[in-house]
Amino acid sequence: MTITYPEAIVVGLLQGVSELFPVSSLGHSVLLPALVGGRWAVDLNVSAPESPYLAFIVGLHVATAAALLVYFWRDWLRIITGFVTSVRYRRVETADERLAWMIIVATIPVGLAGLLLEHTFRTVLGRPAPAAVFLVINGVILYGAERLRRRTADEPTTRRRRPIAVGTDDRGTVYSSSAYSARRGSDLVAADAGPVSPHTGLHIGVGDGGGPGAGALAMPLGAATEPGDIADESNARIARRRIAETTLVGSAQILALLPGISRSGVTMAAGLRRGLSHEDAARFSFLLATPVILAAGALKLPDLTGPMGNGIGGQVLLGSLAAAVGAYAAVRWLTRYFQTRTLTPFAIYCVVAGLASLLYLAVR
């Protein structure tokens, strides 16, 4: 039993993409070989105790984590710097320092659960039928999160709405009130957005507590911003959350130990439930996933370098390259997608794919 090069390319690309898409990489890694059948079902059996497929997946995880580190390198540089300054000066004050500790604390529950339960879940539930069932459940979770968020948004917002000051500079670019403090050296003139604030001289608009207006930190409304600015604003919004909330979001990753439940999907769903926007929930999900995926790969690295990895070095290298390319393309696309779109299409896909897989497995 070994892994062929075509299998390595296909599974590597699938792993890289599905690890970040909210559709479960483990579920797809279990279902694809079973649906293809033949040699694929034998070579790519994740529940087999000594399968080289396990060592192969280790390489794919490391490659996926590396792609996330490359894409979010600026964020991680600031987060690591924030952690160092926090320890050095014994404080947790800046957004970077808060975000660093949020990620650390939110990663602890899934780390402990993974050490205790990963092997049991993989060997007992890492089969096609359970994976298909959990894929359907994953779709229900995603859809339920969207429905709950929509219901909350439709409720009266008298208590949640707060004033948002808006003004324009001499070029006509509209800014939120937080941008005013960042650009107080420039000439801001009032925009026709409502009554004038006696404190800032800017017109007042009304923003929803969870809406884009309330979340803007220094984003010109209706004007283009640099990607780095958008990332900083998103990180700052996340850092303003309570650490108990972000820990609950991170703890949702425990469900991803079940084949068919998506790590990014359940963390996004939990983030939406705690009031994060789709964009912020996705970003926090990817930041949380990076150390978890990297740690899981590093922990199982002996499988790759030991007897289980014998004879598949080329396949691991090729599959890891495919996984890294797929992961980088996926995160690049998803960070833009979730600026304006929702989890609903992925929810529909998971339910349809899971039910179709169950039907196929039952009648074949």
HELIX and SHEET records of a PDB file:
HELIX    1   1 TYR A    5  LEU A   20  1                                  16    
HELIX    2   2 SER A   25  VAL A   36  1                                  12    
HELIX    3   3 ARG A   39  ASP A   43  1                                   5    
HELIX    4   4 PRO A   52  TYR A   71  1                                  20    
HELIX    5   5 TRP A   73  TYR A   89  1                                  17    
HELIX    6   6 ALA A   95  LEU A  125  1                                  31    
HELIX    7   7 PRO A  128  ASP A  154  1                                  27    
HELIX    8   8 SER A  177  ALA A  182  1                                   6    
HELIX    9   9 PRO A  212  GLY A  215  1                                   4    
HELIX   10  10 PRO A  227  ALA A  239  1                                  13    
HELIX   11  11 ILE A  243  SER A  251  1                                   9    
HELIX   12  12 ALA A  252  LEU A  257  5                                   6    
HELIX   13  13 ARG A  263  ARG A  273  1                                  11    
HELIX   14  14 HIS A  278  LEU A  299  1                                  22    
HELIX   15  15 LEU A  301  THR A  305  1                                   5    
HELIX   16  16 PRO A  307  GLY A  309  5                                   3    
HELIX   17  17 GLY A  313  TYR A  337  1                                  25    
HELIX   18  18 THR A  344  VAL A  363  1                                  20    
SHEET    1   A 4 LEU A 188  ALA A 190  0                                        
SHEET    2   A 4 ARG A 162  ASP A 169 -1                                        
SHEET    3   A 4 VAL A 174  SER A 176 -1                                        
SHEET    4   A 4 PRO A 220  LEU A 221 -1                                        
SHEET    1   B 3 LEU A 188  ALA A 190  0                                        
SHEET    2   B 3 ARG A 162  ASP A 169 -1                                        
SHEET    3   B 3 HIS A 203  GLY A 207 -1                                        
END                                                                             
